[in-house]
């Protein structure tokens, strides 16, 4: 059996996804996937895999591909319903249209002041000159506070929501144990209870928040069975990406002291740091699409019902698209076309908010903690779809 397993691992780079070395640095495996060709057979029947930027972008934008719920590749769990992310038009369009007004550029501008106040309040709690966990102190509570305020969740508990996000985020890789099943189900049930109570309150007493909008649309634009999964998605997706974006950015900067110094010297580069982090070490590593009909991709016919797994982390380091792709360079000028937020109709609805939170946080950290440095080993999350640090010990 060992010989067979070893042969499988050698024959398919992505068969090693989830093993310990992959969590530390998955990017050499993506290079191996790309070397096999723009589109190669996946390790599961009926799947194709690509880490080539042009092919990933084509698949994500191609309307001949769609997304289907739990039958999707790696979607073995019913604990985390991804709502509109697992819908094709017209249902996807209908649900997205309800939430979209909360994420317009105009609304983003109105959030800027409150985000800044929250960041500085969190940094005030960091012990000067002592070791602390930046992930727990800033990276996690900031986006949880922001998305909770946007939705209209009072007195958000950052630690509790972090646990929910971790349990449900791991479910994207499939349920691996009875313990994980219990954690994911418990998180889903707790969120369902909270949102059911808040939606009833907003139906009776509307406020200026997204839950009031959703309550008003329930039974009209939104079917009753869709409302709780949509709320769950907006909350968890609203902070999971940003938590890992901020953590990955600071981790990358402190591993590259020259880049950290560039930011300290010019904090207006914070936006560039966000974009380079999204390219170089994105929070979401994979997504997948199913062929709605036979469709040709990279001179290969993908049969109807077959899946294409797009390795976003690999696409973002494709040397055909980015110069010096493995270098973390916050001054680069060719990094804008990364796929960290996907592409096409499923482009991340909250991308603008995540960028804004990341930029404000990184600018404030650089301004207030110019001598920041790593203060211990940085453990990575044991997940494959989501990539981020579990803790970020630093000394200010």
GUZATOR-314329 format. One line per 2 residues: number of its first residue (from 1); their letters; for each residue x, y, z of C-alpha. Coordinates in nm, 4 decimals, always signed. Example, Ala and Ser with C-alpha at 12.3 -4.5 7.8 and 13.67 -1.06 7.14 Angstrom:
% residues 2
1> as> +1.2300 -0.4500 +0.7800 | +1.3670 -0.1060 +0.7140
This chain:
% residues 396
1> xx> +0.0000 +0.0000 +0.0000 | +0.2812 +0.2421 +0.0830
3> xx> +0.4273 +0.2033 -0.2670 | +0.0881 +0.2801 -0.4223
5> xx> +0.0388 +0.5870 -0.2053 | +0.3887 +0.7165 -0.2777
7> xx> +0.3325 +0.6681 -0.6499 | +0.0056 +0.8610 -0.6286
9> xx> +0.1751 +1.1459 -0.4468 | +0.4499 +1.1623 -0.7061
11> xx> +0.2045 +1.1472 -0.9940 | -0.0333 +1.4180 -0.8781
13> xx> +0.1077 +1.7240 -0.6957 | -0.2308 +1.8208 -0.5529
15> xx> -0.2627 +1.4797 -0.3894 | -0.0192 +1.6242 -0.1361
17> xx> -0.2509 +1.9103 -0.0482 | -0.3139 +1.9016 +0.3232
19> xx> +0.0125 +1.7333 +0.4175 | +0.2334 +1.9252 +0.6603
21> xx> +0.4805 +2.0758 +0.4086 | +0.1901 +2.2056 +0.1997
23> xx> +0.0504 +2.4114 +0.4865 | +0.3844 +2.5860 +0.5268
25> xx> +0.4422 +2.6538 +0.1564 | +0.1951 +2.5266 -0.1069
27> xx> +0.3383 +2.7269 -0.3941 | +0.6017 +2.4782 -0.5236
29> xx> +0.3184 +2.2273 -0.5709 | +0.1312 +2.4758 -0.7867
31> xx> +0.4423 +2.5116 -1.0017 | +0.4360 +2.1361 -1.0503
33> xx> +0.0680 +2.1479 -1.1469 | +0.1442 +2.4189 -1.4025
35> xx> +0.4352 +2.2178 -1.5435 | +0.1932 +1.9346 -1.6261
37> xx> +0.0119 +2.1662 -1.8669 | -0.2530 +2.4373 -1.8601
39> xx> -0.5209 +2.1799 -1.7727 | -0.4507 +1.8382 -1.6230
41> xx> -0.6504 +1.5479 -1.4829 | -0.7380 +1.5800 -1.1158
43> xx> -0.6955 +1.3094 -0.8559 | -1.0739 +1.2620 -0.8281
45> xx> -1.2796 +1.1137 -1.1141 | -1.4464 +1.3761 -1.3312
47> xx> -1.2123 +1.6581 -1.2347 | -0.9554 +1.8764 -1.4045
49> xx> -0.7019 +2.1018 -1.2335 | -0.5310 +2.4226 -1.3403
51> xx> -0.2832 +2.6620 -1.1801 | -0.2394 +2.8676 -1.4987
53> xx> -0.3624 +3.2245 -1.4678 | -0.5151 +3.2546 -1.8145
55> xx> -0.7037 +2.9248 -1.7816 | -0.8263 +2.9975 -1.4283
57> xx> -0.9551 +3.3371 -1.5383 | -1.1227 +3.1905 -1.8461
59> xx> -1.3027 +2.9235 -1.6430 | -1.4151 +3.1689 -1.3741
61> xx> -1.5542 +3.4155 -1.6293 | -1.6985 +3.1601 -1.8710
63> xx> -2.0785 +3.1385 -1.8441 | -2.0605 +2.7807 -1.9714
65> xx> -1.9353 +2.6959 -1.6228 | -2.1419 +2.7172 -1.3077
67> xx> -2.1320 +2.6270 -0.9438 | -2.3468 +2.3647 -0.7741
69> xx> -2.3827 +2.3210 -0.3973 | -2.2708 +2.0191 -0.2093
71> xx> -2.1984 +1.8092 -0.5156 | -1.8960 +2.0326 -0.5711
73> xx> -1.5395 +1.9098 -0.5476 | -1.4254 +1.9068 -0.1850
75> xx> -1.7726 +2.0075 -0.0655 | -1.8522 +1.6987 +0.1382
77> xx> -2.0251 +1.8737 +0.4246 | -2.3695 +2.0176 +0.4670
79> xx> -2.2605 +2.2149 +0.7726 | -2.1681 +2.5304 +0.5804
81> xx> -2.4260 +2.6387 +0.3231 | -2.2581 +2.8944 +0.0979
83> xx> -2.5882 +3.0365 -0.0215 | -2.5470 +3.2517 -0.3311
85> xx> -2.1887 +3.1309 -0.3858 | -2.3428 +2.7963 -0.4757
87> xx> -2.6150 +2.9358 -0.7001 | -2.6199 +2.9880 -1.0740
89> xx> -2.8153 +3.2686 -1.2407 | -3.0887 +3.3732 -1.2074
91> xx> -3.0955 +3.2758 -0.8372 | -2.7412 +3.3991 -0.7803
93> xx> -2.8234 +3.7317 -0.9461 | -3.1388 +3.7714 -0.7389
95> xx> -2.9643 +3.7135 -0.4051 | -2.6578 +3.9191 -0.4902
97> xx> -2.8754 +4.2156 -0.5900 | -3.0266 +4.2282 -0.2399
99> xx> -2.6916 +4.2510 -0.0581 | -2.4981 +4.4566 -0.3149
101> xx> -2.6107 +4.8074 -0.2033 | -2.4322 +4.7581 +0.1302
103> xx> -2.0994 +4.7214 -0.0515 | -2.1036 +5.0092 -0.3017
105> xx> -1.8040 +5.2483 -0.3209 | -2.0186 +5.5200 -0.1655
107> xx> -2.0999 +5.3020 +0.1346 | -1.7335 +5.2002 +0.1606
109> xx> -1.6353 +5.5656 +0.1995 | -1.8859 +5.6038 +0.4834
111> xx> -1.7246 +5.3141 +0.6734 | -1.3715 +5.4560 +0.6599
113> xx> -1.3871 +5.6710 +0.9752 | -1.5408 +5.4002 +1.1921
115> xx> -1.2908 +5.1408 +1.0687 | -1.0046 +5.3743 +1.1567
117> xx> -1.1412 +5.4298 +1.5077 | -1.1800 +5.0563 +1.5597
119> xx> -0.8241 +4.9846 +1.4431 | -0.6714 +5.2411 +1.6777
121> xx> -0.8852 +5.1223 +1.9692 | -0.7580 +4.7675 +1.9118
123> xx> -0.3967 +4.8833 +1.8846 | -0.4376 +5.0713 +2.2127
125> xx> -0.4843 +4.7305 +2.3768 | -0.1534 +4.5942 +2.2447
127> xx> +0.1108 +4.5862 +2.5219 | +0.3987 +4.8190 +2.4381
129> xx> +0.7306 +4.6392 +2.4067 | +0.5822 +4.3009 +2.4979
131> xx> +0.4989 +3.9920 +2.2943 | +0.1363 +3.9684 +2.1826
133> xx> -0.0694 +3.7835 +1.9224 | -0.1499 +4.0324 +1.6462
135> xx> -0.4012 +3.7913 +1.4971 | -0.6108 +3.7836 +1.8124
137> xx> -0.5533 +4.1492 +1.9019 | -0.6167 +4.3156 +1.5635
139> xx> -0.6547 +4.0886 +1.2590 | -0.9587 +3.8964 +1.3864
141> xx> -1.1587 +4.1477 +1.5932 | -1.1402 +4.4269 +1.3341
143> xx> -1.3302 +4.2598 +1.0463 | -1.5660 +4.0859 +1.2891
145> xx> -1.6571 +4.4250 +1.4368 | -1.6979 +4.5844 +1.0935
147> xx> -1.9203 +4.3161 +0.9388 | -2.1232 +4.2863 +1.2610
149> xx> -2.1921 +4.6602 +1.2544 | -2.2830 +4.6447 +0.8849
151> xx> -2.5258 +4.3595 +0.9405 | -2.6619 +4.5005 +1.2634
153> xx> -2.5399 +4.2429 +1.5162 | -2.5146 +4.4057 +1.8593
155> xx> -2.2326 +4.3276 +2.1020 | -2.0421 +4.0977 +1.8667
157> xx> -1.8187 +3.8506 +2.0510 | -1.4948 +3.8364 +1.8497
159> xx> -1.3607 +3.5203 +2.0137 | -1.6894 +3.3349 +1.9670
161> xx> -1.7263 +3.4399 +1.6035 | -1.3632 +3.3468 +1.5397
163> xx> -1.4389 +2.9952 +1.6630 | -1.7453 +2.9777 +1.4404
165> xx> -1.5473 +3.0992 +1.1401 | -1.2713 +2.8478 +1.2038
167> xx> -1.5141 +2.5563 +1.2333 | -1.7146 +2.6523 +0.9249
169> xx> -1.4063 +2.7462 +0.7239 | -1.2602 +2.4011 +0.7880
171> xx> -1.5858 +2.2524 +0.6599 | -1.4989 +2.3850 +0.3139
173> xx> -1.2395 +2.1059 +0.3012 | -1.4922 +1.8450 +0.4092
175> xx> -1.5696 +1.7064 +0.7545 | -1.2655 +1.5157 +0.8786
177> xx> -1.3801 +1.3848 +1.2171 | -1.6773 +1.3523 +1.4476
179> xx> -1.5319 +1.6316 +1.6606 | -1.5186 +1.8644 +1.3624
181> xx> -1.8731 +1.7667 +1.2632 | -1.9901 +1.8566 +1.6119
183> xx> -1.8061 +2.1921 +1.6024 | -1.9374 +2.2846 +1.2576
185> xx> -2.2936 +2.1844 +1.3382 | -2.2784 +2.3714 +1.6665
187> xx> -2.1539 +2.6856 +1.4912 | -2.4244 +2.6621 +1.2268
189> xx> -2.6962 +2.6094 +1.4869 | -2.5785 +2.8971 +1.7051
191> xx> -2.5695 +3.1358 +1.4084 | -2.9130 +3.0207 +1.2930
193> xx> -3.0588 +3.0928 +1.6359 | -2.8952 +3.4355 +1.6525
195> xx> -3.0049 +3.5400 +1.3046 | -3.3599 +3.4082 +1.3511
197> xx> -3.3976 +3.6237 +1.6611 | -3.2446 +3.9334 +1.5004
199> xx> -3.4481 +3.8997 +1.1803 | -3.7707 +3.8890 +1.3810
201> xx> -3.6613 +4.1997 +1.5694 | -3.5772 +4.3844 +1.2466
203> xx> -3.9062 +4.2839 +1.0857 | -4.0867 +4.4532 +1.3748
205> xx> -3.8406 +4.7410 +1.4207 | -3.6327 +4.8139 +1.1053
207> xx> -3.3007 +4.9931 +1.1423 | -3.0283 +5.1220 +0.9111
209> xx> -2.8522 +4.7884 +0.8716 | -2.8355 +4.4982 +0.6295
211> xx> -3.0412 +4.2630 +0.8465 | -3.3335 +4.5054 +0.8207
213> xx> -3.3006 +4.4966 +0.4416 | -3.2929 +4.1168 +0.4406
215> xx> -3.5911 +4.0963 +0.6776 | -3.7913 +4.3221 +0.4468
217> xx> -3.7037 +4.1074 +0.1444 | -3.7852 +3.7736 +0.3110
219> xx> -4.0730 +3.6103 +0.1291 | -4.0370 +3.8577 -0.1563
221> xx> -3.6942 +3.8580 -0.3226 | -3.5511 +3.6039 -0.0777
223> xx> -3.7230 +3.2708 -0.0221 | -3.7665 +3.1741 +0.3461
225> xx> -3.5227 +2.8824 +0.3213 | -3.2556 +3.1113 +0.1754
227> xx> -3.2492 +3.3792 +0.4434 | -3.0457 +3.2068 +0.7166
229> xx> -2.7784 +3.0653 +0.4794 | -2.7421 +3.4119 +0.3250
231> xx> -2.6980 +3.5752 +0.6669 | -2.4448 +3.3099 +0.7631
233> xx> -2.2505 +3.3641 +0.4431 | -2.2420 +3.7427 +0.4777
235> xx> -2.1151 +3.7180 +0.8347 | -1.8544 +3.4430 +0.8013
237> xx> -1.7285 +3.5345 +0.4535 | -1.7363 +3.8982 +0.5625
239> xx> -1.4629 +3.8444 +0.8178 | -1.2824 +3.5204 +0.7273
241> xx> -1.1148 +3.6627 +0.4159 | -1.0123 +3.9862 +0.5861
243> xx> -0.8826 +3.8161 +0.9020 | -0.6423 +3.6148 +0.6900
245> xx> -0.5607 +3.9012 +0.4543 | -0.4349 +4.1184 +0.7418
247> xx> -0.2529 +3.8322 +0.9128 | -0.0881 +3.7123 +0.5910
249> xx> +0.0143 +4.0685 +0.5029 | +0.1865 +4.1402 +0.8344
251> xx> +0.3469 +3.7960 +0.8311 | +0.4848 +3.8561 +0.4809
253> xx> +0.6094 +4.2036 +0.5669 | +0.7940 +4.0901 +0.8788
255> xx> +0.9508 +3.8030 +0.6846 | +1.0738 +4.0614 +0.4349
257> xx> +1.2247 +4.3415 +0.6477 | +1.3072 +4.5532 +0.3446
259> xx> +0.9405 +4.5583 +0.2449 | +0.8325 +4.6341 +0.6022
261> xx> +1.0732 +4.9275 +0.6077 | +0.9267 +5.0597 +0.2817
263> xx> +0.5835 +5.0643 +0.4434 | +0.7116 +5.2242 +0.7642
265> xx> +0.8847 +5.4959 +0.5625 | +0.5734 +5.5522 +0.3500
267> xx> +0.2484 +5.4260 +0.5100 | +0.0554 +5.5319 +0.1982
269> xx> +0.1899 +5.2077 +0.0463 | -0.0595 +5.0135 +0.2598
271> xx> -0.2937 +4.9710 -0.0363 | -0.0083 +4.8280 -0.2414
273> xx> +0.0703 +4.5859 +0.0422 | -0.2904 +4.4645 +0.0338
275> xx> -0.2751 +4.3953 -0.3405 | +0.0618 +4.2228 -0.3242
277> xx> -0.0518 +4.0044 -0.0343 | -0.3651 +3.9090 -0.2253
279> xx> -0.1444 +3.8041 -0.5153 | +0.1450 +3.6482 -0.3250
281> xx> -0.0354 +3.4690 -0.0406 | -0.4143 +3.4899 -0.0911
283> xx> -0.6593 +3.3875 +0.1830 | -0.8564 +3.1680 -0.0587
285> xx> -0.6442 +2.9106 -0.2406 | -0.9013 +2.7135 -0.4413
287> xx> -1.2397 +2.7379 -0.6006 | -1.4107 +2.5118 -0.8533
289> xx> -1.6573 +2.5283 -1.1406 | -1.8674 +2.2647 -1.3143
291> xx> -1.9203 +2.2487 -1.6914 | -2.2877 +2.3130 -1.7695
293> xx> -2.2302 +2.1672 -2.1168 | -1.9323 +2.0315 -2.3088
295> xx> -1.6891 +2.3234 -2.3295 | -1.3390 +2.3603 -2.4713
297> xx> -1.0731 +2.4966 -2.2371 | -0.7035 +2.5192 -2.3242
299> xx> -0.7588 +2.2961 -2.6290 | -0.9249 +2.0340 -2.4081
301> xx> -1.2931 +1.9433 -2.4022 | -1.4300 +1.9462 -2.0472
303> xx> -1.7403 +1.7301 -2.0538 | -2.0707 +1.8425 -1.9086
305> xx> -2.0804 +1.7665 -1.5369 | -1.7016 +1.7600 -1.5013
307> xx> -1.5336 +1.9971 -1.2577 | -1.2371 +2.2282 -1.3001
309> xx> -1.0487 +2.3078 -0.9797 | -0.8860 +2.6486 -1.0166
311> xx> -0.5821 +2.6888 -0.7914 | -0.6024 +3.0624 -0.7299
313> xx> -0.2839 +3.0626 -0.5245 | -0.1001 +2.9073 -0.8180
315> xx> -0.2565 +3.1344 -1.0789 | -0.1375 +3.4352 -0.8820
317> xx> +0.2225 +3.3168 -0.9177 | +0.2089 +3.2245 -1.2838
319> xx> +0.5322 +3.3551 -1.4451 | +0.3440 +3.4027 -1.7723
321> xx> +0.1384 +3.6744 -1.6008 | +0.3640 +3.8181 -1.3282
323> xx> +0.7331 +3.9011 -1.3366 | +0.9370 +3.7479 -1.0528
325> xx> +0.6163 +3.5820 -0.9274 | +0.7703 +3.4336 -0.6125
327> xx> +0.9090 +3.7680 -0.4924 | +0.7034 +3.9639 -0.2400
329> xx> +0.7381 +4.3175 -0.3760 | +0.4984 +4.5895 -0.2639
331> xx> +0.6300 +4.8227 -0.5354 | +0.5466 +4.5923 -0.8261
333> xx> +0.3341 +4.7355 -1.1052 | +0.2078 +4.4136 -1.2660
335> xx> +0.0138 +4.2567 -0.9789 | -0.3302 +4.4042 -1.0341
337> xx> -0.4833 +4.1160 -1.2284 | -0.4639 +3.8617 -0.9462
339> xx> -0.7560 +3.6260 -0.8846 | -0.7641 +3.6390 -0.5044
341> xx> -1.1285 +3.7500 -0.5118 | -1.2182 +3.5128 -0.7975
343> xx> -1.3565 +3.6555 -1.1227 | -1.6751 +3.6694 -1.3247
345> xx> -2.0200 +3.6781 -1.1677 | -1.8893 +3.5265 -0.8426
347> xx> -1.6308 +3.7991 -0.7899 | -1.6268 +3.8634 -0.4144
349> xx> -1.9052 +4.1026 -0.3189 | -1.7070 +4.2300 -0.0195
351> xx> -1.3752 +4.2797 -0.2002 | -1.3879 +4.6577 -0.1597
353> xx> -1.4570 +4.6320 +0.2122 | -1.1768 +4.3795 +0.2655
355> xx> -0.9334 +4.6036 +0.0797 | -1.0389 +4.9077 +0.2814
357> xx> -1.0050 +4.7298 +0.6164 | -0.6673 +4.5863 +0.5191
359> xx> -0.5322 +4.9200 +0.4028 | -0.6446 +5.1110 +0.7121
361> xx> -0.5136 +4.8415 +0.9482 | -0.1729 +4.8101 +0.7807
363> xx> -0.1232 +5.1854 +0.7649 | -0.2051 +5.2225 +1.1350
365> xx> +0.0205 +4.9319 +1.2368 | +0.3132 +5.0746 +1.0418
367> xx> +0.2621 +5.4214 +1.1867 | +0.2200 +5.3134 +1.5470
369> xx> +0.4559 +5.0133 +1.5602 | +0.7496 +5.0899 +1.3293
371> xx> +0.9806 +4.8492 +1.5169 | +0.7383 +4.5544 +1.4984
373> xx> +0.9059 +4.2154 +1.4596 | +0.8187 +3.8479 +1.4771
375> xx> +0.8538 +3.7024 +1.8265 | +0.8157 +3.3291 +1.7721
377> xx> +0.7068 +3.0573 +1.5328 | +0.3997 +3.1345 +1.3246
379> xx> +0.1643 +2.8321 +1.2980 | -0.0481 +2.8094 +0.9848
381> xx> -0.4137 +2.7076 +0.9742 | -0.4628 +2.3390 +0.8983
383> xx> -0.6970 +2.4041 +0.6090 | -0.6537 +2.3854 +0.2340
385> xx> -0.9193 +2.6149 +0.0860 | -0.8499 +2.8927 +0.3368
387> xx> -0.4893 +2.9954 +0.4010 | -0.3872 +3.2019 +0.6998
389> xx> -0.1897 +3.2130 +1.0201 | -0.3390 +3.0637 +1.3369
391> xx> -0.1407 +3.3019 +1.5538 | +0.1024 +3.5842 +1.4852
393> xx> +0.3324 +3.6430 +1.7842 | +0.5003 +3.9825 +1.7533
395> xx> +0.6776 +4.2382 +1.9662 | +0.5937 +4.6047 +1.9133
